[in-house]
Amino acid sequence: SYFIFNKTIMGFHMRAVGGNKMAARASGINVMIIKVAAFVITGFFCALAGILNLSFLANVQGTVGYGLELDVIAAVIIGGTSMSGGEGTILGTTIGVLIMGVLRNGLILLGVSPFWQILIIGLVIIGAVGLDTWTSKQKIS
């Protein structure tokens, strides 16, 4: 994904659309085609992951990953992806995933109940979004 995102024209177009749709459209990029292509590529790799999961485990459950949406959003935000769009890196997201994994594992080892775990992760997201908003305002001024 690093190669596609950073070394191909399609990747540059996706980054442009993710950063600013109007500017991408003004520079001649067909925003709708890029958005559809991004969803098609994502769907393809999700299907490929499901097939590989089936081949290794000989069993796939449709609910695998259910309830992890909050963790994924937190990991991406902690990794440095701007909520206003267009400013994320694969390395940053990987670091965010590691931080969230350590946080989740630490909460489990401490015996924190699942209710409080969700609350703590929600507070982490609020803090990360607040920090992102504050730093983007600092860049503007």
Backbone as a printed PyTorch tensor [residue, N CA C, xyz], in Angstrom:
tensor([[[  0.8220,  -1.1830,   0.0000],
         [  0.0000,   0.0000,   0.0000],
         [  0.8700,   1.2530,   0.0000]],

        [[  2.0450,   1.1800,   0.6360],
         [  2.9460,   2.3330,   0.6180],
         [  3.3320,   2.6760,  -0.8080]],

        [[  3.6820,   1.6600,  -1.5930],
         [  4.0980,   1.8960,  -2.9730],
         [  2.9690,   2.5260,  -3.7760]],

        [[  1.7810,   1.9510,  -3.6730],
         [  0.6430,   2.4670,  -4.4430],
         [  0.3160,   3.8910,  -4.0150]],

        [[  0.3410,   4.1460,  -2.7280],
         [ -0.0820,   5.4440,  -2.2170],
         [  0.9350,   6.5450,  -2.4840]],

        [[  2.2290,   6.2090,  -2.5160],
         [  3.2620,   7.2390,  -2.6310],
         [  4.0090,   7.2610,  -3.9540]],

        [[  3.8650,   6.2260,  -4.7780],
         [  4.6790,   6.1570,  -5.9910],
         [  3.8790,   6.0730,  -7.2880]],

        [[  2.5620,   6.0320,  -7.2140],
         [  1.7670,   5.9200,  -8.4330],
         [  0.8870,   7.1540,  -8.6050]],

        [[  0.4810,   7.3740,  -9.8380],
         [ -0.3970,   8.5050, -10.1280],
         [ -1.7250,   8.3430,  -9.3960]],

        [[ -2.2360,   7.1200,  -9.3790],
         [ -3.5010,   6.8650,  -8.6810],
         [ -3.3830,   7.2280,  -7.2010]],

        [[ -2.2640,   6.8880,  -6.5830],
         [ -2.0520,   7.2310,  -5.1780],
         [ -1.9940,   8.7280,  -4.9510]],

        [[ -1.3120,   9.4400,  -5.8440],
         [ -1.2530,  10.8960,  -5.7270],
         [ -2.6380,  11.5100,  -5.8900]],

        [[ -3.4130,  10.9600,  -6.8160],
         [ -4.7710,  11.4620,  -7.0120],
         [ -5.6320,  11.1880,  -5.7840]],

        [[ -5.4710,  10.0050,  -5.1790],
         [ -6.2380,   9.6960,  -3.9680],
         [ -5.8690,  10.6380,  -2.8310]],

        [[ -4.5890,  10.9230,  -2.6920],
         [ -4.1670,  11.8550,  -1.6500],
         [ -4.7020,  13.2480,  -1.9110]],

        [[ -4.7240,  13.6460,  -3.1790],
         [ -5.2480,  14.9690,  -3.5200],
         [ -6.7350,  15.0640,  -3.2050]],

        [[ -7.4890,  14.0330,  -3.5680],
         [ -8.9280,  14.0310,  -3.2910],
         [ -9.1680,  13.9950,  -1.7850]],

        [[ -8.3810,  13.2290,  -1.0590],
         [ -8.5310,  13.1690,   0.3920],
         [ -8.1670,  14.4700,   1.0750]],

        [[ -7.2290,  15.2010,   0.5030],
         [ -6.8090,  16.4640,   1.1010],
         [ -7.7820,  17.5960,   0.8540]],

        [[ -8.2090,  17.7470,  -0.4060],
         [ -9.1080,  18.8480,  -0.7510],
         [ -9.8000,  18.5090,  -2.0600]],

        [[-11.0690,  18.1500,  -1.9790],
         [-11.8140,  17.7330,  -3.1750],
         [-11.9050,  18.8460,  -4.2020]],

        [[-12.1520,  20.0560,  -3.7430],
         [-12.3100,  21.1800,  -4.6750],
         [-11.0070,  21.4750,  -5.4160]],

        [[ -9.8910,  21.4460,  -4.6900],
         [ -8.6020,  21.6940,  -5.3330],
         [ -8.2610,  20.5710,  -6.3040]],

        [[ -8.5850,  19.3320,  -5.9370],
         [ -8.3350,  18.2040,  -6.8350],
         [ -9.1720,  18.3350,  -8.0960]],

        [[-10.4360,  18.7100,  -7.9390],
         [-11.3100,  18.8970,  -9.1000],
         [-10.7890,  20.0410,  -9.9760]],

        [[-10.3130,  21.1240,  -9.3470],
         [ -9.7990,  22.2660, -10.1020],
         [ -8.5200,  21.9180, -10.8550]],

        [[ -7.7600,  20.9490, -10.3530],
         [ -6.5220,  20.5620, -11.0330],
         [ -6.7440,  19.4880, -12.0910]],

        [[ -8.0020,  19.1370, -12.3450],
         [ -8.3070,  18.2310, -13.4410],
         [ -8.4930,  16.7790, -13.0570]],

        [[ -8.5590,  16.4810, -11.7830],
         [ -8.7570,  15.1060, -11.3280],
         [-10.2520,  14.8270, -11.2650]],

        [[-10.6630,  13.6950, -11.8220],
         [-12.0630,  13.2920, -11.7500],
         [-12.3030,  12.6860, -10.3660]],

        [[-12.8540,  13.4820,  -9.4820],
         [-13.0020,  13.1090,  -8.0780],
         [-13.8890,  11.8790,  -7.9180]],

        [[-14.9690,  11.8030,  -8.6670],
         [-15.9030,  10.6800,  -8.5260],
         [-15.2320,   9.3590,  -8.8970]],

        [[-14.4560,   9.3450,  -9.9770],
         [-13.7690,   8.1130, -10.3870],
         [-12.7480,   7.6920,  -9.3290]],

        [[-12.0260,   8.6390,  -8.7700],
         [-11.0290,   8.3230,  -7.7460],
         [-11.7130,   7.7710,  -6.4940]],

        [[-12.8340,   8.3670,  -6.0920],
         [-13.5510,   7.8690,  -4.9120],
         [-14.0850,   6.4570,  -5.1450]],

        [[-14.6570,   6.2190,  -6.3200],
         [-15.1660,   4.8780,  -6.6280],
         [-14.0120,   3.8790,  -6.6700]],

        [[-12.8960,   4.2700,  -7.2920],
         [-11.7330,   3.3810,  -7.3650],
         [-11.2110,   3.0590,  -5.9670]],

        [[-11.2020,   4.0400,  -5.0770],
         [-10.7360,   3.7970,  -3.7080],
         [-11.6260,   2.7750,  -3.0060]],

        [[-12.9370,   2.9010,  -3.1840],
         [-13.8490,   1.9400,  -2.5570],
         [-13.7270,   0.5580,  -3.1880]],

        [[-13.5250,   0.5020,  -4.4990],
         [-13.3670,  -0.7940,  -5.1720],
         [-12.0900,  -1.4830,  -4.6970]],

        [[-11.0020,  -0.7340,  -4.6170],
         [ -9.7300,  -1.3080,  -4.1640],
         [ -9.8520,  -1.7820,  -2.7130]],

        [[-10.4850,  -0.9710,  -1.8730],
         [-10.6890,  -1.3660,  -0.4780],
         [-11.5290,  -2.6310,  -0.3820]],

        [[-12.6030,  -2.6940,  -1.1590],
         [-13.4490,  -3.8890,  -1.1660],
         [-12.7000,  -5.1180,  -1.6370]],

        [[-11.8530,  -4.9410,  -2.6620],
         [-11.0640,  -6.0660,  -3.1670],
         [-10.1320,  -6.6070,  -2.0880]],

        [[ -9.4350,  -5.7100,  -1.3980],
         [ -8.4970,  -6.1750,  -0.3830],
         [ -9.2140,  -6.7490,   0.8380]],

        [[-10.3970,  -6.2430,   1.1460],
         [-11.1930,  -6.8610,   2.2240],
         [-11.6070,  -8.2740,   1.8390]],

        [[-12.0240,  -8.4470,   0.5880],
         [-12.3930,  -9.7880,   0.1200],
         [-11.1810, -10.7120,   0.1320]],

        [[-10.0290, -10.1990,  -0.2990],
         [ -8.8050, -10.9950,  -0.2880],
         [ -8.4370, -11.3980,   1.1380]],

        [[ -8.5760, -10.4760,   2.0850],
         [ -8.2930, -10.8060,   3.4850],
         [ -9.2470, -11.8810,   3.9930]],

        [[-10.5100, -11.7990,   3.6080],
         [-11.4730, -12.8250,   4.0100],
         [-11.1410, -14.1840,   3.4290]],

        [[-10.7200, -14.2060,   2.1640],
         [-10.3450, -15.4740,   1.5210],
         [ -9.1100, -16.0670,   2.1830]],

        [[ -8.1180, -15.2290,   2.4790],
         [ -6.9180, -15.7250,   3.1590],
         [ -7.2520, -16.2250,   4.5630]],

        [[ -8.1260, -15.5120,   5.2460],
         [ -8.5630, -15.9540,   6.5730],
         [ -9.2380, -17.3170,   6.4860]],

        [[-10.0740, -17.4950,   5.4860],
         [-10.7490, -18.7790,   5.2840],
         [ -9.7450, -19.8840,   4.9790]],

        [[ -8.7340, -19.5740,   4.1660],
         [ -7.7710, -20.6140,   3.7960],
         [ -6.9150, -21.0450,   4.9820]],

        [[ -6.6300, -20.1420,   5.9000],
         [ -5.8160, -20.5000,   7.0590],
         [ -6.6350, -21.1680,   8.1550]],

        [[ -7.8370, -20.6790,   8.3860],
         [ -8.6220, -21.1590,   9.5210],
         [ -9.6850, -22.1800,   9.1470]],

        [[ -9.9950, -22.2960,   7.8600],
         [-11.0570, -23.1670,   7.3600],
         [-12.3990, -22.8230,   8.0000]],

        [[-12.5010, -21.5920,   8.4830],
         [-13.7250, -21.1500,   9.1350],
         [-13.6990, -19.6290,   9.1800]],

        [[-14.7720, -19.0010,   8.7810],
         [-14.8530, -17.5460,   8.8380],
         [-16.1800, -17.1610,   9.4640]],

        [[-16.1130, -16.2300,  10.3830],
         [-17.3280, -15.7110,  11.0020],
         [-17.5720, -14.2980,  10.4850]],

        [[-18.8070, -14.0090,  10.1840],
         [-19.1480, -12.6910,   9.6610],
         [-19.0340, -11.5790,  10.6760]],

        [[-18.9180, -11.9300,  11.9330],
         [-18.8590, -10.9120,  12.9810],
         [-17.4380, -10.6380,  13.4600]],

        [[-16.4360, -11.1620,  12.7820],
         [-15.0550, -10.8920,  13.1680],
         [-14.7890,  -9.4020,  12.9620]],

        [[-14.2790,  -8.7530,  13.9610],
         [-14.0100,  -7.3280,  13.8820],
         [-15.1860,  -6.4590,  14.2830]],

        [[-16.3160,  -7.0830,  14.5930],
         [-17.4840,  -6.3140,  15.0120],
         [-17.1820,  -5.6290,  16.3400]],

        [[-17.4380,  -4.3530,  16.4140],
         [-17.1950,  -3.6100,  17.6390],
         [-15.8140,  -2.9900,  17.7170]],

        [[-14.9840,  -3.1840,  16.7040],
         [-13.6400,  -2.6150,  16.7210],
         [-13.5650,  -1.2500,  16.0340]],

        [[-14.7070,  -0.7250,  15.6130],
         [-14.7090,   0.5400,  14.8910],
         [-14.0940,   1.6620,  15.7240]],

        [[-14.4330,   1.7110,  16.9980],
         [-13.9130,   2.7450,  17.8820],
         [-12.3980,   2.6360,  18.0130]],

        [[-11.8920,   1.4170,  18.1510],
         [-10.4470,   1.2160,  18.2500],
         [ -9.7400,   1.6410,  16.9670]],

        [[-10.3280,   1.3320,  15.8340],
         [ -9.7070,   1.6760,  14.5530],
         [ -9.6520,   3.1890,  14.3790]],

        [[-10.7480,   3.8620,  14.6730],
         [-10.7640,   5.3240,  14.5530],
         [ -9.7470,   5.9410,  15.5000]],

        [[ -9.6830,   5.4420,  16.7190],
         [ -8.7180,   5.9570,  17.6900],
         [ -7.2900,   5.7370,  17.2120]],

        [[ -7.0010,   4.5630,  16.6610],
         [ -5.6440,   4.2690,  16.1910],
         [ -5.2470,   5.2000,  15.0560]],

        [[ -6.1550,   5.4520,  14.1390],
         [ -5.8410,   6.3220,  13.0010],
         [ -5.6240,   7.7570,  13.4690]],

        [[ -6.4570,   8.2260,  14.3900],
         [ -6.3050,   9.5940,  14.8900],
         [ -5.0260,   9.7260,  15.7050]],

        [[ -4.7480,   8.7530,  16.5690],
         [ -3.5190,   8.7880,  17.3630],
         [ -2.2980,   8.7310,  16.4540]],

        [[ -2.4210,   8.0290,  15.3290],
         [ -1.3230,   7.9290,  14.3780],
         [ -1.0300,   9.2110,  13.6250]],

        [[ -1.8550,  10.2310,  13.8120],
         [ -1.5530,  11.5280,  13.2190],
         [ -2.3920,  11.9080,  12.0230]],

        [[ -3.3770,  11.1030,  11.6630],
         [ -4.2340,  11.4650,  10.5440],
         [ -5.1480,  12.6000,  10.9690]],

        [[ -5.1580,  13.6530,  10.1790],
         [ -5.9700,  14.8160,  10.5010],
         [ -7.4380,  14.5180,  10.2580]],

        [[ -8.2880,  14.9490,  11.1490],
         [ -9.7210,  14.7540,  10.9720],
         [-10.2680,  15.6200,   9.8490]],

        [[ -9.5220,  16.6440,   9.4650],
         [ -9.9630,  17.4760,   8.3470],
         [ -9.5510,  16.8740,   7.0170]],

        [[ -8.7900,  15.7730,   7.0410],
         [ -8.4900,  15.0200,   5.8260],
         [ -7.1110,  15.2680,   5.2540]],

        [[ -6.6000,  14.2370,   4.5810],
         [ -5.4360,  14.3640,   3.7280],
         [ -4.0700,  14.3750,   4.3590]],

        [[ -3.9290,  14.1560,   5.6500],
         [ -2.6090,  14.2930,   6.2550],
         [ -2.2060,  13.0780,   7.0790]],

        [[ -2.4110,  11.8890,   6.5770],
         [ -2.0530,  10.6900,   7.3130],
         [ -0.9400,   9.9250,   6.6270]],

        [[ -0.2400,   9.1000,   7.3980],
         [  0.8010,   8.2440,   6.8360],
         [  0.5740,   6.8130,   7.3110]],

        [[  1.1170,   5.8860,   6.5560],
         [  0.9930,   4.4820,   6.9260],
         [  1.7900,   4.2010,   8.1980]],

        [[  2.9730,   4.7920,   8.3140],
         [  3.7900,   4.6020,   9.5150],
         [  3.0810,   5.1640,  10.7470]],

        [[  2.4960,   6.3460,  10.6150],
         [  1.7690,   6.9360,  11.7350],
         [  0.5970,   6.0770,  12.1750]],

        [[ -0.1490,   5.5460,  11.2000],
         [ -1.2790,   4.6780,  11.5340],
         [ -0.7950,   3.4050,  12.2100]],

        [[  0.3300,   2.8580,  11.7470],
         [  0.8960,   1.6610,  12.3770],
         [  1.2770,   1.9450,  13.8290]],

        [[  1.8770,   3.0900,  14.0690],
         [  2.2270,   3.4730,  15.4410],
         [  0.9610,   3.6500,  16.2780]],

        [[ -0.0680,   4.2490,  15.6890],
         [ -1.3420,   4.3900,  16.3930],
         [ -1.9540,   3.0500,  16.7550]],

        [[ -1.8540,   2.0790,  15.8420],
         [ -2.3670,   0.7300,  16.1210],
         [ -1.5900,   0.0970,  17.2700]],

        [[ -0.2760,   0.2670,  17.2720],
         [  0.5340,  -0.2820,  18.3680],
         [  0.1720,   0.3640,  19.7010]],

        [[ -0.0050,   1.6800,  19.7010],
         [ -0.3790,   2.3740,  20.9380],
         [ -1.7350,   1.8890,  21.4330]],

        [[ -2.7000,   1.7550,  20.5190],
         [ -4.0260,   1.2860,  20.9220],
         [ -3.9720,  -0.1550,  21.4260]],

        [[ -3.1350,  -0.9820,  20.8080],
         [ -2.9900,  -2.3610,  21.2700],
         [ -2.4190,  -2.4250,  22.6700]],

        [[ -1.4040,  -1.6120,  22.9290],
         [ -0.8090,  -1.5730,  24.2680],
         [ -1.8190,  -1.0340,  25.2790]],

        [[ -2.5610,   0.0150,  24.8960],
         [ -3.5700,   0.5750,  25.7980],
         [ -4.6570,  -0.4460,  26.1110]],

        [[ -5.1760,  -1.0950,  25.0810],
         [ -6.2520,  -2.0810,  25.2730],
         [ -5.7500,  -3.2550,  26.1250]],

        [[ -4.5440,  -3.7550,  25.8130],
         [ -3.9880,  -4.8730,  26.5760],
         [ -3.7270,  -4.4680,  28.0240]],

        [[ -3.2120,  -3.2660,  28.2210],
         [ -2.9680,  -2.7950,  29.5810],
         [ -4.2430,  -2.6800,  30.3930]],

        [[ -5.3070,  -2.1890,  29.7540],
         [ -6.5850,  -2.0850,  30.4620],
         [ -7.1270,  -3.4630,  30.8290]],

        [[ -6.9450,  -4.4310,  29.9370],
         [ -7.4010,  -5.7950,  30.2310],
         [ -6.5810,  -6.3920,  31.3740]],

        [[ -5.2570,  -6.2050,  31.3360],
         [ -4.4040,  -6.7500,  32.3920],
         [ -4.6820,  -6.1020,  33.7440]],

        [[ -5.1040,  -4.8400,  33.7260],
         [ -5.4480,  -4.1630,  34.9740],
         [ -6.8220,  -4.5600,  35.4930]],

        [[ -7.5550,  -5.3200,  34.6980],
         [ -8.8690,  -5.7770,  35.1250],
         [ -9.9640,  -4.7330,  34.9840]],

        [[ -9.7530,  -3.7680,  34.1040],
         [-10.7590,  -2.7240,  33.8860],
         [-11.9330,  -3.3370,  33.1270]],

        [[-13.1450,  -3.0200,  33.5500],
         [-14.3280,  -3.5970,  32.9040],
         [-14.4760,  -3.0540,  31.4780]],

        [[-15.1160,  -3.8170,  30.5980],
         [-15.2880,  -3.3690,  29.2080],
         [-15.9890,  -2.0190,  29.0900]],

        [[-16.9240,  -1.7240,  29.9710],
         [-17.5910,  -0.4230,  29.9450],
         [-16.5870,   0.7030,  30.1140]],

        [[-15.7180,   0.5760,  31.1090],
         [-14.7230,   1.6140,  31.3590],
         [-13.6700,   1.6480,  30.2630]],

        [[-13.3700,   0.5080,  29.6540],
         [-12.4250,   0.4950,  28.5370],
         [-12.9400,   1.3490,  27.3860]],

        [[-14.2210,   1.1880,  27.0530],
         [-14.8130,   1.9770,  25.9720],
         [-14.7830,   3.4570,  26.3300]],

        [[-15.0830,   3.7780,  27.5740],
         [-15.0550,   5.1650,  28.0190],
         [-13.6510,   5.7450,  27.9060]],

        [[-12.6500,   5.0010,  28.3430],
         [-11.2670,   5.4790,  28.2850],
         [-10.8270,   5.6700,  26.8380]],

        [[-11.1660,   4.7320,  25.9620],
         [-10.7940,   4.8670,  24.5570],
         [-11.5200,   6.0620,  23.9360]],

        [[-12.7700,   6.2800,  24.3200],
         [-13.4940,   7.4620,  23.8500],
         [-12.8210,   8.7480,  24.2970]],

        [[-12.3490,   8.7850,  25.5410],
         [-11.6260,   9.9580,  26.0280],
         [-10.3100,  10.1530,  25.2820]],

        [[ -9.6510,   9.0510,  24.9420],
         [ -8.4200,   9.1430,  24.1480],
         [ -8.7280,   9.7430,  22.7790]],

        [[ -9.8280,   9.3220,  22.1600],
         [-10.2210,   9.8810,  20.8620],
         [-10.5200,  11.3710,  20.9920]],

        [[-11.2760,  11.7450,  22.0200],
         [-11.5920,  13.1630,  22.2180],
         [-10.3130,  13.9720,  22.4130]],

        [[ -9.3820,  13.4430,  23.1980],
         [ -8.1090,  14.1280,  23.3940],
         [ -7.3080,  14.2500,  22.1100]],

        [[ -7.2870,  13.1840,  21.3130],
         [ -6.5350,  13.2180,  20.0570],
         [ -7.1620,  14.1950,  19.0660]],

        [[ -8.4960,  14.2100,  18.9850],
         [ -9.1700,  15.1590,  18.0900],
         [ -8.9440,  16.5850,  18.5730]],

        [[ -9.0100,  16.8000,  19.8780],
         [ -8.7360,  18.1310,  20.4170],
         [ -7.3230,  18.5870,  20.1160]],

        [[ -6.3610,  17.6880,  20.2650],
         [ -4.9720,  18.0160,  19.9460],
         [ -4.8050,  18.3040,  18.4610]],

        [[ -5.4750,  17.5210,  17.6140],
         [ -5.4280,  17.7400,  16.1690],
         [ -6.0110,  19.1010,  15.8100]],

        [[ -7.1380,  19.4470,  16.4060],
         [ -7.7630,  20.7460,  16.1420],
         [ -6.8660,  21.8830,  16.6090]],

        [[ -6.2850,  21.7280,  17.7820],
         [ -5.4110,  22.7650,  18.3120],
         [ -4.1730,  22.9550,  17.4360]],

        [[ -3.5410,  21.8500,  17.0110],
         [ -2.3480,  21.9770,  16.1710],
         [ -2.6800,  22.5430,  14.7990]],

        [[ -3.8510,  22.1990,  14.2360],
         [ -4.2090,  22.7680,  12.9330],
         [ -4.4830,  24.2620,  13.0610]],

        [[ -5.0430,  24.7080,  14.1860],
         [ -5.2430,  26.1450,  14.4010],
         [ -3.9090,  26.8530,  14.5860]],

        [[ -2.9440,  26.1790,  15.2190],
         [ -1.6260,  26.7680,  15.4020],
         [ -0.9050,  26.9340,  14.0690]],

        [[ -1.1200,  25.9780,  13.1470],
         [ -0.4990,  26.0730,  11.8230],
         [ -1.0600,  27.2490,  11.0380]],

        [[ -2.3590,  27.5040,  11.2040],
         [ -3.0030,  28.5870,  10.4650],
         [ -2.5190,  29.9400,  10.9550]],

        [[ -2.3610,  30.1020,  12.2670],
         [ -1.9650,  31.4090,  12.7990],
         [ -0.4820,  31.5710,  12.9160]]])
